[in-house]
Amino acid sequence: MDQIDLFSLQQTYNRQRIMLCFNGPLTKSLIEEIGFALRNYMQRENAPASSSMDVFGAYVEMTQNIRHYAAAKGWHESEAAATVVVGRDENGRYVVSAGNVVESADGQALAERVAELATMDKSTLKSAYKDQLRKPRADGSGSGAGLGLIDMARKAAEPLTCSLRALDDKRAFFSLRVVM
Amino acid sequence: MDDLKIEGSQSTPAIFCDAVHGVVEMRGDSYPENSFELFSPVVAWIERYLRDSGQALMLRLHLLYLNTSSVKIMMDIFDLLNDAHAKGRAVSVHWFYDEQNERVAELAEEFREDCDFPFAISCQADSHA
């Protein structure tokens, strides 16, 4: 195995203004712990309470979506793995990104959904959100049932973007980016 | 009718349903993975209270961040109150938020749009007071 080059990692993190990153299986308690760290970090940076809550909210929705997805697929908990990065863009805005392995067809559908949301203005997004809120739950589902993406799109400073990279003929790596 | 008390945690609010005074109080953040599971006893308590007593019911909320799963279950609860209100029951919500965090007020405001019963939203200097 190659020696881990911490210096080059540090350079990359600094250059890309990465505040926090995580790679690996997500558990319920990890989501809370990292979320707690994220909030503390933002408090130390004197971020306004509302933007701190927006960034935290995007982080929670993304990571919980990834856990719900793995559970819905019947995957083992260790397969609920994600790569999560919170940082800033060149204008100082907060950027929350998360990526995970999905079945190709699901990734395709998600990418289409993200593209669809990108065409909506804030008031259209609000009615889409309220419609979704009124839809009955799937059996036993305690998740937000499709609200998460719309919620993030509503709070984001610019349309959500995503990418899909094929891993083999069945699976792909889906990543989503939200600017707050 | 018994009271219902649920201890809070980092990701779940402290909840107290007071049968004598007809008050349901919730305090804290709410972002459990499965809000349905957490709130089911609360929904059942409210249903029973509205069915078995003729008293007023007030929800006193000091909720901060809600994930979308919690938003969905809160809407279910407000729908119960809407139904009770339509039948002439005295039901109300009072949602308190910290002046530093207008996101909470926006969230409460959006719920209020879908509620027919009295729904107050108040700013307080310190939400932990």
Boltz contact constraints between the chains, C-beta under 6 A:
constraints:
  - contact:
      token1: [A, 28]
      token2: [B, 33]
      max_distance: 6.0
  - contact:
      token1: [A, 32]
      token2: [B, 10]
      max_distance: 6.0
  - contact:
      token1: [A, 32]
      token2: [B, 11]
      max_distance: 6.0
  - contact:
      token1: [A, 49]
      token2: [B, 100]
      max_distance: 6.0
  - contact:
      token1: [A, 49]
      token2: [B, 101]
      max_distance: 6.0
  - contact:
      token1: [A, 50]
      token2: [B, 101]
      max_distance: 6.0
  - contact:
      token1: [A, 50]
      token2: [B, 102]
      max_distance: 6.0
  - contact:
      token1: [A, 50]
      token2: [B, 103]
      max_distance: 6.0
  - contact:
      token1: [A, 53]
      token2: [B, 65]
      max_distance: 6.0
  - contact:
      token1: [A, 53]
      token2: [B, 103]
      max_distance: 6.0
  - contact:
      token1: [A, 60]
      token2: [B, 31]
      max_distance: 6.0
  - contact:
      token1: [A, 60]
      token2: [B, 67]
      max_distance: 6.0
  - contact:
      token1: [A, 64]
      token2: [B, 33]
      max_distance: 6.0
  - contact:
      token1: [A, 133]
      token2: [B, 75]
      max_distance: 6.0
  - contact:
      token1: [A, 142]
      token2: [B, 34]
      max_distance: 6.0
  - contact:
      token1: [A, 142]
      token2: [B, 35]
      max_distance: 6.0
  - contact:
      token1: [A, 142]
      token2: [B, 36]
      max_distance: 6.0
  - contact:
      token1: [A, 142]
      token2: [B, 37]
      max_distance: 6.0
  - contact:
      token1: [A, 143]
      token2: [B, 69]
      max_distance: 6.0
  - contact:
      token1: [A, 144]
      token2: [B, 68]
      max_distance: 6.0
  - contact:
      token1: [A, 144]
      token2: [B, 69]
      max_distance: 6.0
  - contact:
      token1: [A, 144]
      token2: [B, 72]
      max_distance: 6.0
  - contact:
      token1: [A, 147]
      token2: [B, 68]
      max_distance: 6.0
  - contact:
      token1: [A, 148]
      token2: [B, 68]
      max_distance: 6.0
  - contact:
      token1: [A, 151]
      token2: [B, 68]
      max_distance: 6.0
